[in-house]
Amino acid sequence: MSSNGGSLSDGVIKKIVLSYTYVAIWIFLSFTVIVYNKYILDRKMYNWPFPISLTMIHMTFCSSLAFLLVKVLKLVEPVSMSREVYLSSVVPIGALYAFSLWLSNSAYIYLSVSFIQMLKALMPVAVYSIGVLFKKENFKGETMCNMVSISIGVAIAAYGEAKFDAWGVTLQLGAVAFEATRLVMIQILLTSKGINFNPITSLYYVAPCCLVFLSIPWILVEYPILRETSSFHLDWFIFGTNSVCAFALNLAVFLLVGKTSALTMNVAGVVKDWLLIAFSWSVIKDTVTPINLVGYGLAFLAVAYYNHTKLKALKAKEAQKKASQVDDEQGKLLEERDGDGRKSDSQN
C-alpha cells in the first residue's frame, strides 16, 4: 500500500519538476531571443538596424529546418490540406505573422526592452477587441472594464517612460494589432476547419509565406541601404546562434503548451516580463521610472484578473460538459435496462 503511495507521489513530483523545467527553458529562450534581437538591432550595441533582414534570416533558417524535419528526415507528419485551403487560410496568417514580426523587431531600435514588455501587456485587449469584432468573443461589460483597466495601466506606464519615442510606440502597437489579428484568424481560418499545427508544421507552412511577404518591403526599404553600406557581410556566429535560439523558442512553446497548459504559459510570460524589466534596468541600464512600474503593475493585475476569469469560465464549461456526458451515459443505461426488462416480460 505504502509503495503505491510512494510511486504516486514520485510520479507527481516528476510531473511538477518537468513542468517547471519546461517553464524555465521557455523563459530562458524567450528572454534570450528578445535581448539578442535588441543587441543586434540597437544602434548603441551591435548596430545592425535592419529588422526586416533579421526576421528574414530567422524565417529562412526556421523554414529550412522544418523542411528537413518534415520532408527529408520525416520525423514530423505533414498536415493534409488542399491548395485552396492553403491559399485561403495559411497565406493570410503568414502575411499577418510577417508584419507582426517586422514591426515588433523594428520597435527595438527606438524603445527600451522594459518599455516594450509594458506595451505588450495590451495583447489581451487587442485579442478580445478583435475577437468581438469577428464575433469570436461575446461582448461583456465586466470584461470591457477589465480591458479599460489594462489600457489605463499601460497609458500610465507610457506617461512615465523616460525615453518615450512616438514612432517606436506606433510600431509596437502595430505589432500587437497584427499579432492579435493573427491569433483570432488562426481560430477562424484553421481551428474551425479542424487544422491544427504544431510549431514544426506551423513553421513548415507559414515561414515560407512570411519570407515572400517580407521580401516586398525588404526590396523597397532595406536592400538599397544594405547594398550602399556593404552590410551584407554577416557574422555567421552572431546570426547563426540568434536563428538557433529563435527556432528553439518555437519548440519550447510547443513543449510548454503541449505538456502543461496555455495558462501556465501566461503565468510564465508574466515572470519573463518582470525578469526582462529587471534585466533591462540593471544590465542594459535602461531607465525604469516609478510611474512606469505603477502603470505596469496596474496593467499586470488587470491581466492576471482577466486570466483568472477565463480559467474559471473554462473550468465551468468543462464541468458542464462532463455533467452532460454523465447524464447521457445514465440515460443510455436506463434505456438498456428498460429494454432488457421488456424482453424478460415478453419471454415470461
N, C-alpha and C positions, 0 to 999 in steps of 0.2 A: 504493500500500500504506500509506504513512505518513498519507495524507489520511483513509483509512478508520479508521486507528487514532486519528487526531485527532478525527474525528467521534464515534467511540465514546466516547472519554474526555470530549468535550464533553457528550454525552448523559448519561453517568454523573454528571458534575459538576452538570448541570442538575437531574437527579433528586434528588441529595443536597441541593442548595440549596432545591429545592421542598419536600422532606421537612422540612428544618429550619425553613422558612418556616411550614408548617402547624403544626408543633410550637410555634413561637414565638407564632403567632396564638392557638392553643388555650390555652397557658399564660397569655397576656395577658388573654384574655376570661374564663377561669375565675377567675383572680386578681381581676379587676375585679368580677365578679359577687359573689364571696364578700365582698370588702372593702366593696363598695357596699351589699349587704344588711346587713352588720354596722353600717355607718354609719347607715342608715335606722332599723334596729330598736333599736339601743343607746340606753339612757336617758341616757347621758352625751354622746351625739353629736346626731343629728338628732331623737331622742326621739319616734319613731312606733312604739311597741311592739305592732304588730298583724300578726303573721306570717301569719295566715290571709288577711287582706285583701291583703297584699303578694303572696302566692302567687296569689290570685285575679286580681289586676291582671296578673301575668305570664301566667297561663293565658288570660285574655280577649284580651290583645294577641297572644299566640302563635297561638291558635286562629283569630282574625280574619285574621291574615296568612297562615296556612296555607290557610284557606278561599279567600282571594283568589288565591293561587298555584295551588291545585288546581282550583277550580270556575270562577273568573272569568277569570283570565289563561290558565288551562290549561297552565301551564309544567311542572307535575308530574303524572304519571299517577296516578290513584287506584288503590288495591288492590281487586280484586273480591272481595267476601265477602258471604255471606248475613246476614240479620238475626240468625239463630240463632248463627252463628259470632261475630258482633259482641258479642252479649249474653253468650255463654258464655266468650269469650276476651279481648276488648278491655276490656269493662267491669270485670272483676276486676283487670286490670293498671292501669286508670285509678284504681281505688279505692286500690290499694297505692301508686301514684305520688303520689296526693293526700296520703295520711297521711305518706309519706316526706318530701315537701317541707314539709308543715306542721310536723312535729316538728323537722326539721333547721333550718328558719328560726327556730323558737321558741328553739332552743338558743343562738342568737347573743345573745339578751337576757341570758343567765345566764353564758355561758362566753367565754373569750378565743378569738380566731381560731386562735392557735397550739395551744391545747389541743384544740380541735375537730378540727384536722388530725391530731393524735396519736390521737384516738379513732377517726377514720375508717380508721386502719390495721387495724382489726378487720374490715373489709369481706370480705377473703378467707376469714376464719374463719367468718363468718356465711354466705357463699355456699356454702362447702364443707359446712358442717354441715347446711344446709337441702337442699343437693343430695343428700347421703347419706340424709337423711330421706325425700325424694321419689324415691329410687333413681335419680337422675340422675348421681350420682358413686359410685365404688366406695370402700368404707372401706379405708384403708391405714394401718398403724401408723406408717410413716415420715411420711406427710402429717399425721397427727394430732399427732405430736411437733412438727412444724413449726408447726401451729396453736396448740399449747400455748405454744411459744416466742414467737409473736406476742402472745398474750394476756398472758403474763408481762411482756413489754416494755411493753405498754400499761398494765398494772397498776402497774408501777414509775413510769411517766410520770404516772399519776393520783395516786400516792402523793406525788410531788414537786411536784404542782400547788399554786401559792401561793394561788390564789383558787378552790379546789375548791367546787363547788356540786352537791349530790346531785341536785336536781331537773333541773338543766341536763344532767348526765351521763345521767340516766334518759331525757330527751328525745332526746339524741344517739344513745344505744344503741338506742332505739325506732326512730329514723330509719334506722339501719344495718340493723336487723332487717327493716323494711318494704322497704327498697331491695334487700336481698339476696333476699328472697322474690319481689320483682318480677322480678329478673334470672333467677331459676330458673323462674318462671312463664312468662316470655317463651319460654324453651326448650320448656316442656311444652305451653303453650296455642297458641303461634304458630309457632315454627320447625318443630316436629314436623308441623304441618299445611301446611308449605310457604309460610306467610305471612311475608314479610319487609318491614319498614317501613324507609324512610329517615327522617331527622329531620323532614322536612316532612310526609310521610304519617303519621308517628307522632304529631306534634302535631295534625294534622287529625282523627285518630280518637280519640286519647287525651285531649287537652287539654279538650274539652267534657265528657268523663266526670269529669275532675278537678274542673272547675268545679261540677258537680252535687254531687259528694261533699263538696267543701269548703264549699258553701253551708249544709249542715246544721250543722256546728259553728260556722260564722260567725254564723248567725242566733241561736244559743244563747249563744255566748261573746263575740264582738266587736261585733256590731251594737248591742246595748244601750249599751255603753261609748262607741262612736263617736257614737251619737245624743245621749248626755248631754254629752259633751265637745266636740261640734261638730267632730270631727276628720275630717269628710267633705271639707273644703276641701283638695284635693290640690294640691301644687306640680307642675304639669304637666311642667316641665323635669326635676325630680328623678325622678319616677316614669316619665316617658316615656323618658329616657335609660337608666334602670335596666331597663325592659322590652325596649328595643332590644338591650342587652347580653345579656340572658337569651335572646332569640331568636337572636342572632348566635352565642352559645355552642353552641346546638343544631346550627347549620350547621357550626361548627368541628369538633364531634365527628364529624359525617358526613365532612368532608374528611379529618380525621386518620386515622380508621379505614379509610375507603374508599381513600385514596391511600397510606397507609403500612401499619400493622398494629396489632392490638389490643395487642401487646407494646410497640410504640413509645408507645402511649397510656399504658400502665402506667409506663414509664420517665419519660415527660413528667410524669405525675402525681406521681412522687416528687420531681422537680425543682421542680414547682409547690409541693408541700407544704413543702419546705425554704425556698423563697423566701418563702412566707406566714409561716412561723415567724420568719424573719429580719425581715420587714416588721412583723409583729405586735410584735416585741421592740423594734425600732429606731424605728419611726414612731408606732405606736399606744401605745407604751410599756407593753405587757403584760409581766408578769413571767415570764421563762423561766428556770427553775432548772436547775442542773447535773443533778439527779436526773431532771427532765423529759427532758433531752437524752439521758442514758444509756438511759432506758427506751425512748424513741422510736427511738434508734439501734439497740437490740436488735430492736425490732419491725420496723424498716426492713430490717435484714439478713435477718431471717426471711422477710419478704415478698419480698425480692429472690431469695432461695434458692427459694422456692415458685414464683415466675415462671420461674426458670431451669429447674426440673424440669418444669414444664408445657410450656415451649418444647421441651425435649429429647424429651418424650413425643410432642408434636405432630409434630416432625421425623421421629421414628422411625415414626410412623403413616403419614406422607406417603411416606416411603421404601418402606415395606411395600406401600402402595397402588400406587406406581409399579412396583415389582418384580413384583407380581401382574399388572399391566396388560401389562408386557413379556412375562411368561410366557404370558398369554392370546394376545397377538399372535403370538408364536413358535409356539404350538400351532396357531393357525389357519393360519399359513404352511405348517407341516408337513403339515396335513390337505389343504391345497390342492395341495401338491407330490405327495402320495400319490395324490390324485385324478387329477392330470394324468398321473402315471406309469401308473396303471391304464388310463386312456383310451388312451395311446400303445401299451400292451401289447396291448389288445384290438384296436386298429386293425391292428397288425402280425400 
